[in-house]
Amino acid sequence: MNYQNKILLIGVGDMSKEYAAVLKHLSWDFIPVGRGEISAKSFMESTGVPVVLGGLQGFISNLESPIPSHAIVCLPIDTLQTETIRLIKAGVKNILVEKPAGLTSAQISLIADQASEYSCNVFVAYNRRFFSSVKELQSRIEQEGGLLSFTFDFTEWSDSIKATSHNQEIKENWVLSNSTHVIDLAFHIGGRPSEYFAHTAGSLDWHSRSSVFCGSGITEKGVLFNYHSNWASPGRWGLEFCKPYSRYILKPMEKLQIIRHNSVEIEDVKVEFMGFDEDFKPGLLLQTEAFLDSNFSSNLCSIEYHKAIFSVYEKMAGYNEF
């Protein structure tokens, strides 16, 4: 069978179903590749598309035609690095891998090095960069002349995470596994840190190295920032971006709000393109479009950028102190 003009969709779990809906909407043919028969059956019942069983290694071993040029990787976090490198070495030239692509700087660096060696474009799927609310915020920041400062909170719900089926390695690296959704977006909008201080304290039985996170700094764009998150106390994800006469709020991140000069009233901002985020998993349609466009939007998170900033995430989490 000729797979050359199709998209490889690696993994057939819930996230892959979301991508399948988007790819169908965009009229792209795709080949879902999975391992488990139960998940494959669920995927087919949900999407109507049969799954190629045997996993990625089996698929590559049995491939008779040239391998597709594009692949989307939706697998358990602890397998993302291995299978992404497998795709790179097999000749796939464009890969979108679910965050965080790996759990250590060494893993991310290896992906980046292999991508460079094999001339492969690898992007990490931080779909919140493509929220309609974020698109509107970026437009307003550009029109209104940049930022003065920003703050963010990546507080997680400890009891909920403890009860999940994720293995202990993933839980112990939860800032990387999940909280980077917030941190990546903050620095994507405000600029990568050039100077910063990071402090951690406390511990949880499932996250032994830290539970309280606090820090501040300045970005390469000259914008001041700070953050405070406490996983042992109530809270929620949120970001605030300050300009001379307005403060923009993403809390929840799917919704944009504003506080105007000389006011304390929080107003909702009318956002265009919200239909994309209502019909599909928010941000996923625009992110997938950007990945499939040969121009590769600057809103995509390249593996090179991810490699450069990953040590910041580790320091913020307190992981490099052990």
C-alpha positions in Angstrom: 0.0 0.0 0.0 1.2 3.5 -0.8 1.3 5.6 2.3 3.5 8.4 0.9 0.8 11.1 0.7 -0.8 10.4 4.1 -0.1 11.6 7.6 1.2 9.0 10.2 -0.8 9.3 13.4 1.2 7.4 16.0 -0.9 6.3 18.9 -4.7 5.7 19.1 -5.7 7.0 22.5 -8.0 10.0 23.3 -5.6 12.6 22.0 -5.2 10.8 18.7 -9.0 10.9 18.3 -8.9 14.6 18.7 -6.3 14.9 15.9 -8.3 12.5 13.7 -11.3 14.9 13.9 -9.1 17.8 12.8 -7.4 15.9 10.0 -10.7 14.8 8.7 -11.9 18.4 8.8 -8.8 19.4 6.8 -9.4 16.6 4.3 -6.0 14.9 5.1 -5.7 11.2 4.8 -4.0 9.6 7.7 -2.8 6.2 8.9 -3.3 5.5 12.6 -0.7 3.2 14.1 -1.2 1.5 17.4 -0.4 -1.5 19.6 -3.4 -2.5 21.8 -6.4 -4.1 20.2 -8.8 -2.5 22.8 -7.6 1.0 22.1 -7.6 0.3 18.3 -11.2 -0.9 18.4 -12.2 2.2 20.4 -10.4 4.5 17.9 -12.1 2.8 14.9 -15.5 3.0 16.5 -14.9 6.7 17.3 -13.4 7.8 13.9 -14.4 5.1 11.4 -10.7 4.7 10.4 -9.0 1.2 10.8 -5.8 1.0 12.8 -2.5 -0.5 11.7 -1.6 -2.7 14.6 1.9 -3.8 15.7 3.2 -0.4 16.8 5.6 2.0 15.0 8.5 -0.5 14.9 6.3 -3.1 13.2 4.9 -0.6 10.8 8.3 0.6 9.7 9.6 -3.0 9.4 6.7 -4.0 7.1 6.7 -0.8 5.1 7.1 -1.4 1.4 6.5 2.1 0.0 8.4 5.3 1.0 7.5 6.5 4.5 5.2 9.5 4.8 6.8 12.9 5.1 4.6 14.0 8.1 3.9 12.3 11.4 2.0 13.3 14.6 3.1 11.5 17.8 0.5 11.0 20.5 1.9 8.4 22.9 2.5 8.0 26.6 5.0 10.6 27.8 7.7 8.1 28.7 7.8 6.8 25.1 7.7 10.0 23.2 11.4 10.5 22.8 12.2 6.9 21.7 9.4 6.8 19.1 10.2 10.3 17.8 13.8 9.3 17.2 12.6 6.1 15.5 10.6 8.3 13.1 13.5 10.6 12.4 15.8 7.7 11.6 13.1 6.1 9.4 13.1 9.2 7.2 10.1 11.2 8.2 10.9 14.8 7.6 8.2 16.7 9.6 7.1 15.6 13.1 4.7 17.1 15.6 5.2 15.4 19.0 2.9 15.9 22.0 4.5 17.8 24.9 6.9 17.6 26.6 8.7 15.2 24.0 10.9 14.0 26.8 11.4 14.2 30.6 15.1 15.4 30.8 17.3 17.9 29.0 19.4 15.0 27.7 16.3 13.4 26.1 15.3 16.7 24.4 18.9 17.3 23.3 19.1 13.9 21.7 15.9 14.5 19.7 17.2 17.9 18.5 20.6 16.4 17.6 19.0 13.6 15.6 16.6 16.0 13.9 19.6 18.1 12.8 21.6 15.1 11.6 18.7 13.8 9.5 17.4 17.2 8.3 14.0 16.7 10.1 11.7 19.4 11.3 10.4 18.5 14.8 7.9 20.6 16.7 6.4 20.1 20.2 2.6 20.3 20.4 1.8 23.2 22.8 -1.7 23.7 21.5 -2.4 26.6 23.8 -0.2 28.8 21.6 -3.0 28.5 19.1 -6.0 29.3 21.3 -8.3 31.9 19.7 -7.9 33.9 23.0 -4.1 33.9 22.6 -4.3 34.9 19.0 -6.4 37.9 19.9 -4.1 38.8 22.8 -1.0 38.6 20.5 -2.7 40.9 18.0 -3.6 43.4 20.7 0.0 43.4 22.2 1.4 44.0 18.7 -1.0 46.8 17.9 -0.6 48.5 21.4 3.2 48.4 21.4 4.5 45.5 23.5 4.4 44.5 27.1 5.6 46.0 30.4 5.4 42.9 32.5 3.6 39.6 33.0 2.8 37.1 35.7 1.6 33.5 35.7 0.4 30.6 37.9 0.7 26.9 37.1 -0.9 25.6 40.3 -2.0 22.0 39.8 -4.8 20.1 41.6 -2.7 17.7 43.7 -5.4 15.1 44.7 -6.6 14.8 41.1 -3.1 14.1 39.8 -2.3 11.7 42.6 -5.3 9.6 41.6 -4.4 9.4 37.9 -2.9 6.2 36.4 0.3 7.9 35.3 3.4 6.2 36.4 5.5 7.6 39.2 8.2 8.9 36.8 5.7 11.0 35.0 4.2 12.3 38.2 7.6 13.2 39.7 8.3 15.3 36.6 4.8 16.8 36.5 6.1 20.4 35.9 7.5 19.1 32.6 4.8 16.6 31.9 1.9 19.1 32.2 2.6 22.5 33.8 4.8 23.6 30.8 1.6 24.2 29.0 1.3 27.4 31.1 5.0 28.2 31.3 5.6 27.7 27.6 2.8 30.0 26.7 3.9 32.7 29.2 7.4 32.8 27.6 6.2 32.4 24.1 4.2 35.6 24.5 6.5 37.6 26.8 9.9 36.3 25.6 12.4 33.7 26.8 14.1 34.5 30.1 17.5 36.1 29.9 17.9 36.5 33.7 15.8 34.9 36.4 15.6 33.6 40.0 13.7 30.5 40.8 12.8 29.2 44.3 11.0 26.0 45.4 9.9 24.6 48.7 7.8 21.7 50.1 7.0 18.3 48.7 4.1 15.9 48.0 4.0 12.2 48.3 3.8 11.9 44.5 6.1 14.9 43.7 8.9 14.7 46.2 11.2 17.5 45.0 8.8 20.5 45.3 5.3 21.7 45.8 5.6 25.5 46.0 7.2 27.5 43.2 8.1 31.2 43.1 10.4 33.3 40.9 11.0 36.4 38.8 13.2 37.7 36.0 13.5 39.6 32.8 13.0 38.2 29.3 15.1 38.8 26.2 12.5 41.3 25.1 13.2 43.4 28.2 9.9 42.4 29.9 9.8 41.8 33.6 7.9 38.7 34.9 7.1 36.8 38.0 5.2 33.6 38.9 3.9 31.9 42.0 2.3 28.4 42.2 1.4 26.2 45.1 0.3 22.6 44.6 -0.5 22.2 48.3 -3.0 25.0 48.2 -6.1 25.8 46.0 -5.6 27.6 42.7 -5.7 27.3 39.0 -3.7 28.1 35.8 -3.7 31.7 34.8 -1.6 34.4 33.1 -1.8 38.2 33.2 0.0 40.6 30.8 0.4 44.3 31.6 0.5 47.2 29.3 0.5 51.0 30.1 -3.3 51.3 30.0 -4.6 47.7 30.2 -4.1 44.4 31.9 -5.0 41.3 29.9 -6.1 38.1 31.7 -6.1 34.5 30.5 -7.9 32.7 33.3 -9.1 30.3 32.1 -6.7 30.3 29.2 -9.5 29.8 26.7 -11.0 33.2 27.6 -9.5 36.6 27.2 -10.4 39.4 29.7 -9.3 43.0 30.2 -9.0 45.5 33.1 -8.8 49.0 31.7 -6.9 52.0 33.0 -8.4 53.5 36.2 -10.8 50.6 36.6 -11.1 47.4 38.6 -13.8 45.9 36.4 -12.9 42.7 34.6 -14.4 42.7 31.1 -14.7 39.9 28.6 -13.0 40.5 25.3 -14.8 39.5 22.1 -12.6 37.0 20.3 -12.9 35.9 16.7 -12.5 32.4 15.5 -13.9 30.9 18.7 -15.7 28.3 16.5 -12.4 26.5 16.0 -12.0 26.1 19.7 -15.7 25.0 20.2 -15.8 22.5 17.4 -12.4 20.8 18.2 -10.1 20.6 21.1 -9.0 24.2 21.6 -6.0 25.2 19.6 -5.7 21.9 17.8 -7.1 22.9 14.4 -4.9 26.0 14.0 -1.8 24.1 15.3 -2.3 21.2 12.9 -2.8 23.6 10.0 0.4 25.4 10.9 2.3 22.0 11.1 1.0 20.9 7.7 1.9 24.3 6.1 5.4 24.2 4.6 6.1 27.7 5.9 5.9 26.5 9.5 4.4 29.3 11.6 6.6 30.9 14.2 3.9 30.0 16.7 5.0 26.4 16.5 7.4 25.3 19.2 10.5 24.0 17.4 12.6 21.3 19.1 15.6 23.8 19.0 13.6 26.3 21.1 12.4 23.6 23.4 16.0 22.4 23.9 17.2 25.9 24.7 14.5 26.6 27.3 14.1 23.1 28.9 16.8 23.8 31.5 14.7 26.8 32.6 11.7 24.6 33.2 13.9 22.2 35.2 15.3 25.0 37.4 11.8 26.4 38.0 10.7 22.9 39.1 13.7 22.4 41.4 14.6 19.2 39.4 18.2 20.2 38.8 18.9 20.5 42.6 18.8 16.8 43.1 
